[in-house]
Amino acid sequence: MKAVGYKKSLPIEAADALIDFEAAKPEPKGRDIRVAVKAISANPVDYKVRKRAAPPEGEIKILGFDAAGIVDAVGPDVTLFKPGDEVFGMLPYPFGVGAHAEYAVGPARAFAFKPASIDHVTAGALPLAALTAWQALNDTAHLQAGQRVLIHAAAGGVGHLAVQIAKASGAYVIGTASERNHDLVRSLGADEVIDYTATDFTAAASDIDVVLDPIAGDYSARSLRVLRKGGILVSLLPFAPDIPDEAASLGVRAEVMLVEYDHQGMTVIADLVTRGKLRPVIAATFPLADAAKAHVRGETGHVAGKIVLTMP
């Protein structure tokens, strides 16, 4: 099969480290399924893996966590899917890479049925980012209707989906974004949008129940100041060691969350899509052979929505 990966001997800090190569088609075992991939997200974590997780000398590592496509084969213990089913999902994070290829193998319960109302490109944009938003807001923060939510980087890959998920939960949603993305964020359901380039969000937001922060750095400590008593900061990146103690002194909580593969979560996401409550914004698409161009585009930062790789 055709695949895109990188090897240690190449300059893994640069997008031109990505190479096309022929790999053996993986075989599903046990509870795994094999998916004939039609579309794949290019996520920021893919860029980080390429830079930081070099394979052994002489080996090529295939990138990618998200996949949408058609079940091609199933392991002997799989009853959830059968060949021909259209699915989408996230390979086990952070070690289950392998979606940047014509075929990907992963646990059956890492996938869900693709909604019939969307194509594979749209489905491929969703899994990791939508699962991250869902697990942060619901499994970690236990978001309730009527609560006030502040979502940083609200036009980003996770953020623009989190806005919609929070709104579907009945929350009052405030997002931070540059002014050029305000109309987009509002169109996704945000009640307020703060231009972080011109306004200190700590002066513009208050009495917040949940902060979703994919940025960390000084955003963590500053975000604690806008939470009401009993509120929670959910960070998608590690924050400073003193943040939990500072949070406790303010009567709030701070948690770091790492996304997990999740059949139930993917099924909820599929339902939100079917009901018209969730849609990814596709910033750009590239054929798999142009994965390096997708990485260059993504690493410029400030991409509104998702970048998707497609199969010929």
Summary of the structure (lengths in Angstrom):
residues: 312
radius of gyration: 19.4
end to end distance: 12.5
largest distance: 57.4
contacts: 1131
relative contact order: 0.16
helix: 31%
strand: 29%
